[in-house]
Amino acid sequence: MVSQPDSPAGADETGPLADLCDAPAEITADDTALDQLSEAIRAGGQVEVLAIGSASMLAPETGEPGTAFPYRMIEELRTAYPGVSFGLTLRGGRGLTAAQMLATIETTLPQAHFKLVLWQTGTVEAVEGKRPEDLYQVLEQGASQIRAAGGDLVLIDQPFSRMLQAKANPVPYERMMLKAAELPGVAIFHRYALMHYWVSRGRFDLERTARTDRQRVAMQLHDCLGAALARLVVQGVALATK
């Protein structure tokens, strides 16, 4: 398991950073009930989370270990559910396809009772021009295995960047992820749309941020992504209790 930082990076969430993190509900919300995670939270004790994805899950741009948005999400969940102990296992790396990540998921799932899996993927497929239908097949297989193992899945789509837009068309792959999000126990976190919303309003624009400010802005970005992702998870847990 990876250790968690003691406190969030960046500004106080009740201050300027909270304003920077603001985004419309239609971007950040999801109506999927995370029933298996909800049951584990109601039972209390230890709840294990698996996060797998590309380099952005590891947050190399922040320059600080433990500042990627999955860590920030865990901190938010600890605040939301003070009677629950959350553990985070992080897997992934640069340039991995969904199929490669699925192989890692298959070997990691038996290691703990993961009640929530975060799966960030689709970027490599878009850049390499792979068949979008192949991405869906991999996601469908992974979702089935995760649910059979007793967990819920949150898919996380590509990060927004002008460079990605210049190299690839992410739309067909986003459609496949949306289709996969219709499967039982699968929600989707619209990171691309969320980051595009922030950039369009002059927030967290890493591609146009001066090098001297890049680390600070990257840490704020991951704080806000983590907070938004935690809200989606909390909403999914609440929907499962209705």
C-alpha positions, 0 to 999 in steps of 0.5 A: 500500500502507498502512504498518504500525505498528511494534508492537501497541497495548495490553498485552503479548500474554504479559500481561493482554491475552492473558488478555482475548483468550482465547476458545473454539476453536469461535468462533475456529477454521475448518477451511478450507484456504487453499491458495493463500495457503499456496503463496505463504507457502511460496514466500517473498517478498512476499505481498499481502493485500486487506482490504475492509469498513465503517468498523470495518475502518478502526477510527475508534473507536481514534483512531489510524491503523494500529490496525484489526484487519487491521493487527494481523493482519498483525503477527501473520502477520509473527511467524508467518512471519518469512521472508515480507514481508506487504503490506496494501491496505485498502479500504472505508468507512461504509455500503457494501453487499456489492455496492458492495464487490464493485465495489471488489474487481473494480477492485482485484484486478488491481492486485496478486497478492492471495493473501488477501482479507478481506471484512467485510460483511453489516451494511448488508444487515441494517440495510436489510432487504435480501434475504439471498439477494442477499447470498449471490449477491454473495458467491458471485460475489466468491469466484469472482473472488478464487479465479480471481485466485489468492487465498483469501477470509476472510469477516468477519461483523457486529460485535456491538452491542446497537444492531445487535440493536435495529435488525435481525435479523442471523441470516438474513445470517449464514446466507448467509455460512455458506453462502458459507463452504462454497465452495472457498477460503472461510473465515469469521471469526465476529467477531459471536460472538467480540465477543458472547463477550467482551462477555458476560464484561465485556470490550471493551464499547464501548457501556458504556465511559466516553468517557475509556476508549473509545480504550484499550478499542477499541485492545485490542479490535482487537488481540484481533480481529487476533490471533484472525484471524491464528490462523484464517489460520495454521490455514488455511495449516497445513491446506493443507500436510497 
